[in-house]
Amino acid sequence: MNHRAYLALAIPLTISTMTTPLLGAVDTAVVGQLANPAYIGGVAVGSLIFSTLYWLFGFLRVSTSAFAAQANGAQNEEQGVLAFLRPFFVAIIVGLCFIALQWPIIQSAFLVISPDADVRQFAADYFHIRIWGAPFTLMNYVILGWLMGMAKMKEALSLQILINVMNMALAFLLVHVFTFAVKGVAAATLISELTAFMLGAWIIMKHSSSGFRLPSVKKIMDTQAVQKMFQVNKDLFIRTICLLVVINMFTAKGASFGTELLAANAILFQIHYIMAYLFDGFANASSILVGRSVGANDRTLYERTLTLSRQWALVMACVIAAVYFLLKEPILSLFTNLPQLLDVTLGYSNWLVLYPFAACFGLVIYGVFTGATEIAPVRNSMLFAMILFIVVQMAVTPIWHNHGLWFAFIIYTAGRSGFLMMYKSRLDQKLFANDQHPLPS
């Protein structure tokens, strides 16, 4: 495994995983060209609700990718199929529950965030359209995770390019041609998610090397395997709850500063998502390679993956920070053409220059732990980082207001990296307990 081979895996994965932030970024950018900042606020709140719902079950992609990679490393086709089917059924059930519970979900969200009346109405319009795509979005997580884990990069990349291009075209058409405003961007995302699901299901059925033969129900419901899946997913679920507590506290506190700062923070947070998902492609590459090394009991591949992960995490941090610093004004202008809102956003924009350096190791090394399906350290590091955010935010926002909020977020992000790196030596010992040669630190 050399740099070229690592990048050959990481770059397509980066492009593939960029779908999640780009969907929200496109929605924000399209309505950001309209006259009222409340449009951006409405989409920000609506997107936050869906981020909360979907991130709670984001483990469907992460764990599917890890289990599929281990099956691929062990060259076990039946286990590869099972790695898809088990979370797929969970995705269907959870998605239907979201639709059934849509009214209490949105009312609970409004109680937490307490947006202004206009923002509240636009957020409700956005939510009640996109919620119908919940089952398809979660099933897409499983489809994408399985394709990544089974190293079907071309199929995963094609699927994600489709959903992005379709969403951008439909959002522009429905908002600026048919003037549907917030409802238009929500409908565009819904149609794109449904189309991606249909294409993804077709790809898996038609292009699986085994013809995707269904195992018996007994094997699908194997007690030990199902328990392992739910143990991994439980820890990822707790990790995601911690993440969402931070994001929701951040958004709610920003909303308390007024609609204009809520809109400015929403724009910056969309850029933060894009940065995070640029790292996520490298994390996914590390997860797949570690999954293969565990499945094949290949220590050499594991060691090399650790080295490459650290090196490219730092390289990506430098590149992302430099590009953003040099181009931040034209980047921000893509999200809004309102001069006053642009000025406010620029006033807080430099916090994102620090973000890549605070985040890089935590976001990329996270993939090493998920690939090994050792998620307890990920859970613990997020718990510690969440507590750190709450303490710092409470201490500094009364003094520095929105700058204090961003300071607390950067400290939390650095904490995620630092706390997770503390568990690295324990992971080495657990995976290679019988090997007498220590792994490099």
C-alpha positions, 0 to 999 in steps of 0.5 A: 500500500503506497500513497498512490494506491491510498489516494486512488481509494480516498479521492473517489470516496471523498467525491462520493461522501461529499453528497451529504454536505452538498445537498444542504449547501445547495439548498442554502445557496439557492435560497440565499439568493432570495431577498429575505434572510429568513429563507436561509434561516428556515432551510437551516432549521429544516436541514438541522432537523434532518441532520439530527434524524439522519445522523442518529442513524448514520451508523447504517452507512459506517457500520455497513461499510466496515462489515462489508470491508471485513467480508471482502477482506475475508473473501466471504461473499455470503457475509458480504450479502448479510452485511447489506441485508441486516442494516437495510431492514433496519433502515426501512423500519426507522424511515417509516417511523420517522414519517409516522412521527413527523408531527411530534418530531417537528414540534419538539425541534421548534421547542428546542430551537425557538426560531422566529415566526417567519423562520418557523414557517419556512422550516415547517414547509421544508420539513413536511416535504423532505420527511417523505424521503426518510426511508429512501435516505436511510436505505441510501446510507446502507447502499452507499456503505455497502458499495464502499466496503465492497470496493465498488468505487465507480458505482458509489461515485456515479450514484453520488454524482447523480444525486448532486447534479440532479439536486442542483438542477432541480433546486435552481429550476423549482426556486428560480423558474417556478418560484417555489422558494423553500418548498422548491429546494425541499422537493428537489432534495426529495426527488434526488434521494428517491432517484438515487435509491432506485439506481442504487438498488438496481446497481446492487442487484445487477452488478453483484458478483454473486448475483446477490443471492439471498441467504436463509432467514436463519442466517440473516437473523443469526444471534451472534452476528446481529448482536455484534451489529447492534453493539457497534451501532449502539456505540455509533448511535451514542457518538452521534447523539453527542455530536448532535447535542453540540450542533443543536446547542450551537444552532440554538445559541446562534438563533438566540442572537437573532435571525441575521446571526442564525443565517450567518452561522448557517452559511459557515456551518455548511462550509464546515460540513464540506470541510468535514466531508473532505476529510471523511473520504480519507476516513472511509479509505482508512476504514476500508483498508483497516477492515480488509486488514482485520478480515485478512489478519494482515498486520502490514496493511494495518500499519501502513494504513495508520501511517498514510492516514496520519500523513494525509490528514495533515496534508488535507488540513493544510490544503483545505485551510489555505484554499478557504483562507485565500478564497473565502470571500468568493466562497461566501458570496456563493451562499448569499448576495445580501451585502449586510449578511455577507459582511456579518458572515465575513466577521466570523469566517476566520474561525473556519481557517482553524477548523481543519487543523483542529479536526484532521486527526480525529476525523481521519483516525475515526475511520481506523476505529470504525474499520476495526469495528472497535467503536467504544473509543469513538463513543468515549472521545465524543462524550468527553468532547461534548462535555468540553464544549458545554463547559467552554460554551457556557464560560465564554459566550456571555463574554464573546457572544458569537465569537465565543460560540465559535471558539467553543466549537473549535475547542470541542473539535480539537478535543475530539481529535485528542481524546480519540488519539489517546486510544490508538495504542489500545487498539493496536494491542487488541487487534494484534495481541499475539504479536510481540512486535509493537506497532509504531506510535 
